């Protein structure tokens, strides 16, 4: 598969952190397009994961885009710190703050690509009025919080609807899909209209080396 429209971002959530430098550089060597970092606060979702220190470390290893996915209550508290650490794009959840308008206005005013995520049970209509303001819409195809979950099949309809709406409005907003991406699901996700997929355990796993995992994903894309 050689098409600049389609991008694969490994999620470091399932990476071996003891070998993180090598896992980042190897994935870059074999043709990924950016890196996805889940920032979780233990409140919006149960786990607590990465913060600015790990982001700044990864920034030193790669020149590829660093894509921050904030699963955090009141995410605007951390925007400046994440940008200073090296974030290229920041995703906030529609469900994460009661004052979403103020939060997205602050994010779009900063020197970073802005993105909004919606959970599987959140309708596309909840965020359609923001599509012209943001650079990216992240459609969660699993419930947020944990890696290795199975893809929710109804996500395909949501991706198709989002793509249709973006085209109707003549917008350049990208669609990213996160959750359950593997060799069995990746092709349908891209066919439905996704521009970027996030792959965690499909790339960082104990079954295959990183090169084989990335090649398997790319070879599975049939359009």
Secondary structure in CASP SS format (residue, H / E / C, confidence):
PFRMAT SS
TARGET T0000
AUTHOR 0000-0000-0000
METHOD secondary structure of the structure
MODEL  1
X C 1.00
X C 1.00
X C 1.00
X C 1.00
X C 1.00
X C 1.00
X E 1.00
X E 1.00
X E 1.00
X E 1.00
X E 1.00
X H 1.00
X H 1.00
X H 1.00
X C 1.00
X C 1.00
X H 1.00
X H 1.00
X H 1.00
X H 1.00
X H 1.00
X H 1.00
X H 1.00
X H 1.00
X H 1.00
X H 1.00
X H 1.00
X H 1.00
X H 1.00
X C 1.00
X C 1.00
X C 1.00
X C 1.00
X E 1.00
X E 1.00
X E 1.00
X E 1.00
X E 1.00
X E 1.00
X E 1.00
X E 1.00
X C 1.00
X C 1.00
X C 1.00
X C 1.00
X C 1.00
X C 1.00
X E 1.00
X C 1.00
X C 1.00
X C 1.00
X H 1.00
X H 1.00
X H 1.00
X H 1.00
X H 1.00
X H 1.00
X H 1.00
X H 1.00
X H 1.00
X H 1.00
X C 1.00
X C 1.00
X C 1.00
X E 1.00
X E 1.00
X E 1.00
X E 1.00
X E 1.00
X E 1.00
X E 1.00
X C 1.00
X C 1.00
X C 1.00
X H 1.00
X H 1.00
X H 1.00
X H 1.00
X H 1.00
X H 1.00
X H 1.00
X H 1.00
X H 1.00
X H 1.00
X H 1.00
X C 1.00
X C 1.00
X C 1.00
X E 1.00
X E 1.00
X E 1.00
X E 1.00
X E 1.00
X H 1.00
X H 1.00
X H 1.00
X C 1.00
X C 1.00
X C 1.00
X H 1.00
X H 1.00
X H 1.00
X H 1.00
X H 1.00
X H 1.00
X H 1.00
X H 1.00
X H 1.00
X C 1.00
X C 1.00
X C 1.00
X C 1.00
X E 1.00
X E 1.00
X E 1.00
X E 1.00
X E 1.00
X E 1.00
X C 1.00
X C 1.00
X C 1.00
X C 1.00
X C 1.00
X H 1.00
X H 1.00
X H 1.00
X C 1.00
X H 1.00
X H 1.00
X H 1.00
X C 1.00
X C 1.00
X C 1.00
X C 1.00
X C 1.00
X E 1.00
X E 1.00
X E 1.00
X E 1.00
X E 1.00
X C 1.00
X C 1.00
X C 1.00
X C 1.00
X C 1.00
X C 1.00
X C 1.00
X C 1.00
X C 1.00
X C 1.00
X C 1.00
X C 1.00
X C 1.00
X C 1.00
X H 1.00
X H 1.00
X H 1.00
X H 1.00
X H 1.00
X H 1.00
X H 1.00
X H 1.00
X H 1.00
X H 1.00
X H 1.00
X H 1.00
X H 1.00
X H 1.00
X C 1.00
X C 1.00
X C 1.00
X C 1.00
X C 1.00
X E 1.00
X E 1.00
X E 1.00
X E 1.00
X E 1.00
X C 1.00
X C 1.00
X C 1.00
X C 1.00
X C 1.00
X C 1.00
X C 1.00
X H 1.00
X H 1.00
X H 1.00
X H 1.00
X H 1.00
X H 1.00
X H 1.00
X C 1.00
X C 1.00
X C 1.00
X E 1.00
X E 1.00
X E 1.00
X E 1.00
X C 1.00
X C 1.00
X C 1.00
X C 1.00
X C 1.00
X C 1.00
X C 1.00
X C 1.00
X C 1.00
X C 1.00
X H 1.00
X H 1.00
X H 1.00
X H 1.00
X H 1.00
X H 1.00
X H 1.00
X H 1.00
X H 1.00
X H 1.00
X C 1.00
X C 1.00
X C 1.00
X C 1.00
END
